Amino acid sequence: MYLTMYDDKHQTLINNYCLSERKLRYVREPKIALSLIKKDPQRHAVLVFEGEHLVAFLTLFEAKGSSPYSDNPNCLLVQDLSTDYRHLRNGYIKQAVQLLPAFVHQHFSTIDQLTIIVNEDKEFTQALRLEAGFKDTGHKLSHVYGSQVFLQIPI
């Protein structure tokens, strides 16, 4: 598995990326996320590949201290985290999140913290904490589809 920054050569893969109807209720489709990225240089798309298959997608947002999610100006916010429907239940998101600190260090030399906001799924958030080293900040957001928790990891 490897992570790579989005490039226009990946557009066909993005066009073919599938999300379940349920997932579409609370995460942006990669096509929509990319339209935001093209307008905002502080947003970056990251593609997750297993071999030649695009299996997951996420965006990184350089909040630069203007975010209600972290007061750290050197923090990246992980957003739009999803797995292609055809590749669900293979642990790709957990693996990708484990690779993120090294990937971020390589591409964003001034970043010293990652923040991820996830739906409060006990099993998933527990896995992020135990397997990827994220810590629960104690902050929660109420969301139409349930509670969301803030997890952070230093880089």
C-alpha positions in Angstrom: 0.0 0.0 0.0 1.1 3.5 -0.7 -0.2 7.1 -0.5 0.3 9.7 -3.2 -0.8 13.2 -3.9 -3.6 13.7 -6.4 -2.5 14.5 -10.0 -4.7 15.1 -13.0 -3.5 11.7 -14.4 -5.7 10.2 -11.6 -8.9 11.8 -12.8 -10.3 8.6 -14.4 -9.8 6.7 -11.2 -11.6 9.4 -9.2 -14.5 9.4 -11.7 -14.8 5.6 -11.1 -14.5 5.8 -7.3 -17.7 4.4 -5.6 -19.2 5.3 -2.3 -22.2 3.6 -0.7 -25.4 5.6 -0.4 -25.0 5.5 3.4 -21.5 7.0 3.2 -22.6 9.7 0.8 -24.7 11.1 3.6 -21.7 12.2 5.6 -18.6 12.3 3.4 -17.9 14.3 0.3 -17.4 12.3 -2.9 -13.8 12.6 -4.1 -15.0 14.5 -7.3 -16.6 17.2 -5.1 -13.6 17.3 -2.7 -11.4 17.9 -5.8 -13.5 20.8 -6.9 -12.8 22.5 -3.6 -9.1 21.6 -3.8 -8.8 23.3 -7.2 -10.1 26.5 -5.6 -8.1 26.4 -2.4 -4.3 25.9 -2.3 -4.5 25.0 1.4 -6.4 21.7 0.5 -4.7 18.6 -0.8 -6.0 15.3 -2.0 -4.3 12.1 -1.1 -5.0 8.8 -2.9 -4.5 5.5 -1.3 -3.4 2.6 -3.5 -3.2 -1.1 -3.0 -1.1 -2.2 -6.0 -2.7 -0.4 -8.9 -6.1 -0.1 -7.3 -7.4 3.2 -5.8 -8.8 1.9 -2.6 -9.3 5.0 -0.4 -9.3 8.8 -0.6 -8.7 11.6 1.9 -8.0 15.3 1.9 -5.6 17.3 4.1 -6.5 20.9 5.0 -3.9 23.4 6.2 -6.0 25.3 8.6 -3.1 27.7 9.5 -4.7 28.5 12.9 -8.0 29.5 11.4 -9.7 26.3 12.3 -12.1 25.6 15.2 -10.7 22.1 15.3 -7.2 23.0 16.5 -5.4 26.1 17.7 -2.1 24.8 16.4 -1.1 26.7 13.2 1.1 23.8 12.1 -1.8 21.3 12.1 -3.3 19.5 9.2 -6.9 18.5 9.3 -7.7 15.1 7.7 -11.1 15.2 5.9 -13.1 13.3 3.3 -11.8 10.0 4.6 -13.4 7.2 2.6 -12.9 3.7 1.2 -14.1 2.8 -2.3 -17.2 0.6 -1.8 -15.6 -2.2 -3.8 -12.7 -2.4 -1.3 -14.5 -2.1 2.1 -13.6 -4.2 5.1 -10.0 -4.8 4.1 -8.5 -2.4 6.7 -7.3 0.1 4.1 -8.2 3.2 6.1 -6.5 2.0 9.2 -3.4 1.2 7.1 -3.5 4.6 5.4 -3.8 6.4 8.6 -0.8 4.6 10.0 1.2 5.7 6.9 0.0 9.4 7.2 2.5 10.7 9.7 5.5 9.7 7.5 3.7 10.9 4.3 2.9 14.3 5.9 6.4 14.7 7.2 7.7 14.1 3.7 5.3 16.6 1.9 4.7 19.2 4.6 7.9 20.0 6.5 6.3 22.5 8.9 3.4 20.4 10.0 3.7 18.9 13.5 0.2 17.6 14.2 -2.6 15.8 12.4 -6.3 16.1 13.5 -9.0 13.8 12.3 -12.7 14.1 13.0 -14.5 10.8 12.8 -18.0 9.6 13.6 -18.0 8.1 17.0 -17.7 4.5 16.1 -16.1 2.8 19.1 -14.4 0.1 17.2 -12.9 2.4 14.5 -11.8 5.1 16.9 -10.3 2.6 19.2 -8.3 1.1 16.3 -7.1 4.6 15.3 -5.9 5.2 18.9 -4.3 1.8 19.5 -2.9 1.1 16.0 -2.0 4.5 14.6 -1.2 6.4 17.8 -4.0 9.0 17.7 -5.2 10.5 21.0 -8.8 11.5 21.7 -8.8 15.3 22.5 -12.1 15.0 24.4 -13.8 17.4 22.0 -17.0 16.2 20.4 -19.4 17.6 17.7 -23.0 16.8 17.4 -23.8 15.7 13.9 -27.0 14.8 12.2 -25.7 11.2 11.9 -24.4 11.0 15.5 -21.5 12.3 17.5 -18.1 13.0 16.1 -14.8 12.9 18.0 -11.5 14.7 17.5 -8.4 12.6 17.4 -4.9 14.0 17.1 -1.4 12.7 16.6 1.9 14.6 16.7 4.2 14.3 13.7 
